């Protein structure tokens, strides 16, 4: 059973849209769940997906009605840039536009499909719908990911993430100049009260901490190169925290960073460094990834003064 109390962010939304969000299904699948009696509102079966819910109401979704999705299949046509691999872990570079694992809108062609073709044993590791996946990157973010190759490694790495023992550093370009060269943004993140598809800093959200360091400042346009270190791993955390601090990520159309002075088709955000203790040998592993050409080109242009 999937149970949720409607937060302010979802107040006023249609039931079918809420079911789609909570159950990670398509809108049509959500409508079918409601019509077929698998959804309860405040303890009563509700058959109308058009019903708009109020904050504080309770929604229960019977998972027996949620359509089962086929398990991810190996696809050797999906390119995988494997940076490192041993018997326990795999470190990969995720390029721009690649989805990490299958979901409602991306059933095939994901990083997981490609990895299964190279490392079929990960099929039994972690969650069956996203085997081996310990953490994720957004479709518009490039950089490094660690994937577990065994169940033991998976459990150890998931615990290490929860205990903030995995080092994840990102390079980003933000609008404006932060007042301090170093700092920590400590602010809870949850669904935006204005748009449930966006995240925002909200008092009812989950704790989130981002440590940042300004590496370089530019005057034309007024932007800053910043290194961020995640101490937690909330959805869109860096983008939301930087927007909340008044310095949205350059190119980020969702969180106020798409501006005409620098045109980018995605957020300037790259997972540049990954460090963790090996789950079985306990030796410390560190990996670095340079900026991809599109982001490096922007930085080169700023240093050459080609932007006005």
N, C-alpha and C positions, 0 to 999 in steps of 0.2 A: 504493500500500500504506500502510495506517495501522498503525504499529508503536508499541507502548508496553510499558515495563517496569512491572509492577504495583507501585505505591507502597504504603506502609503504610496509607494512607487507604482503599485498595480491597481490602486483604487480607481474605479471607473472603467477599467478595461473589460472587454467581453470575455466570457468564460472560455470560449474555444481558444482565444489567443493565450490566455493564462495556462490552459492545459497544454498547449503546444510548448510553451516555455518550460513548464515544470517537468513534463514527461519527455522532452527532447524529441518531439514528433512533428510532422508537417501539420499545417493548418487543417488540411482535409482529414488527416488521421485523427486530429484532436476533435473535429466535428463529429466523426464517427464514434469516438469514445463516448462523447456526451449523448448522442442520439441513441446509442445502444445501452445506456444505463450504467456505464462504468464510472460515472462521476457523481459524487455527492457534494452538496453545498449545505453546510451547517447540519450535516447528518441526514439530509433528505436527497433522494435521487433527483437530479436535474437533467432534463432532456433538451433544454434550449441553449445552444451555444451563444445566442445573442444576449443572454443575461449579462448585465454589467454588475460587477461585484463591488462591495464596499470594504473599506479598510476594517480589518478585524474579523471578517468572515472566514470560515474554514472550508478548505477544498480538500477532498479525499479522492484519489484516483486509484481504482483497482488495477494493479499491474497485470492481472490476468487478461485484461482487454487490450493492453498495449501491444501493438504488432511486433512480433519478434523479427529482428533484423538478422540477415545471414551473417555469420562470423566473417571477419575480414579474410580475404583470400590473397595468396601470394600473386604478385604481378611483377614479373621481371622487366617490364617496360618502364617502370617507375624508377627514375634515377635516384640513387642514394649515395651521398658523399660521405663515406665512412672515414672518420679521422683517426679512430683508434678502436681496436677490438681485442678482447681476450676471452677467456672462458666464462666470464661473469658479466662484463659490461661492454657496451658499445657507445662510442661517442660519435655523433653525426653532425654535419653542417646542414641546416635547413635553409634552402634558398627562398627567395621572394616568390610568393604565390603558391607555395606548397602547403597543403593542409596536413596537420600531424597525424590525425586518425579519422576514420569514417564517422560521419554523423548524419543527421537528418538531411542536410543539404549537400553532403559530399560522401556518397556511399562507396566510391572507388577512387583510385588514383592518388591515394594519400601516401605519406611517408611510411606508415605502417604496412601498407600493401607491398611497397618496395622492400622493406626490411624482411618481411616474411619470405620473400623469394631468396634472400641471402642467408637468413638465420631462421629457418622454419621452427626451431625449438622454442622461439619466444611465443608461439601460439598458446602455450600453456602457462604463461607468466603474467601475473597481475590480473587486470580486468579483461575478460574475453573480447570485449568490444574495442579495446585499445591495448592489445598485448604488449607488455614490456615498457609501456610509456610511464615514466616517472613524473615528468613535468612537460609543459607545452609552450609553444610560441605561437603568437597570432599569425594569420596568413600573411600579413604585411610586415612581419618582423623576420629578419634573417639572423643566423648565428647558430650557436652550439647547444646541443641537447645530449643528455645522457639517457641511455635506454638499458634496462635490465635484461640480462640474457638468462637468468635463473630466478626462481621464486625467492630463494634466499637473498640474492642480490637486490631484488625488487623490494622486499620488506626492509632491508637495511637502508637502502637509499631513500625510501619514503619516510622512514623515521628520521634520517639525517636531515631531510628537507624540513620536516616539522620542527626539528630542534635547531634549525638555522645553522647547520654545519656544512651546507653546500654553498660554495661561493659562486654567485652569479653576478657578473658585472656587465653592464650595458654601456654603449656609447650612444649619445643622443645629442641632437642640436636643438636648442630651444630659443624661443623668441625672448628678447630682452636680456638684461644682465642681472642675475641674482645678487642680492645685497651681500651675501656672504660667499666666500669661496668654498666653504665646507658646511655641511649641515645634515640634519635628519628631518624628514617629513614623516610625522607620526600622526596619522589621521585615518579613521575607519572608512572602509569602502563598502558600498552596497548599491543596489539599483537606484538609478536617478528617479526622483519623484516626478520629473517632467517627461521622462522617456524611459520606459522599462527595458528597452534594448540597450541603453547606455548605462555605464557605471558612474558613480559620483561619490564625493565625500559626504557621508551622511552619519549622523550620530548613532543610528541603529545598525550601521554596517559592521563588518568584521574587522578586527584590528589589522592594521597594515603599516609597515615601516619601510621607508626608502632612504638610504644614505646616499648623499650626492657630493661631488667634488667638481668645481668649475676648472676645466683644463685650459680654455682659451676663450677670449672675448673678441668680438668683431664689432666694428662701428658702422659698416655699410653693407648690408643692413645690420641693425642692432640685434645680434644673436650671440649665443654662447655654446661652446662645445662642453658637454657635461658627461662625467662618468657617474653612473648610478649603480648602487649595489643593493640588491633585494635582500631584505631581512625576513620578509614574508612573500607569499606568492599569490596575491589576489588577481582576479581578472582585470586586465588593463591597468595594473597598479601604477607603473611608472607614468603612463600617459595621464591618468586621472590625478595623481599627486602633483605632477608638474603643472597641469592646467589649474589645479586648485591654488598653487603657489603663484599664479600669474605668469607662468612661463611655459605655455603649451609647446608641445613637440612640433618642430617644423614639418609641414606636410601632412599633419594629422587632421583630416577633415572632420572626424567625429568629435574631437575635443579641442576645436578652436585653433588649430595650427596651420590650416591651409590659407596661405596669403600669397599675393601676386609677386612679392619681391623675390621669393625663391619658390619655384614650381617643382613639386615632387608628387609622384603618383601614390606615395605611401608615406607613413611616418618615418622620420629619420630616427630609427631605433634598431640597434644591432647588438645581439648577445655576443660580446667580444671575448669574454673570458669565463671559463668554467673550472672550478676546483672542488675536489672531494676526496675523502679517504676511501680507498678501495674496499669494497664490502667484505672481502675475504682475506686479502694480504695486509690490509690496513695501511699500506703505503699511500702517501699523498700524491694525487695526480692533478696536474694542471694543464689546461689547453687554452690556446689563444687563437683568435680568428680576426684577420684584418678586415677593415671596412670593405664591403662589396663595391664594384665600380660606380654604381649610381650615387651612393653616399660619398664615396671618396672624391668623386667629381665635384660635388657641391663644396666640399671642404677645400679642395684645390682652388676652386674659383673664388672662394672667400679670401683665401690667403693671397691670391693674385690680384684681388681688387676688381674683379669683373662684374660684381653686383653693385647696383646703385640703390 
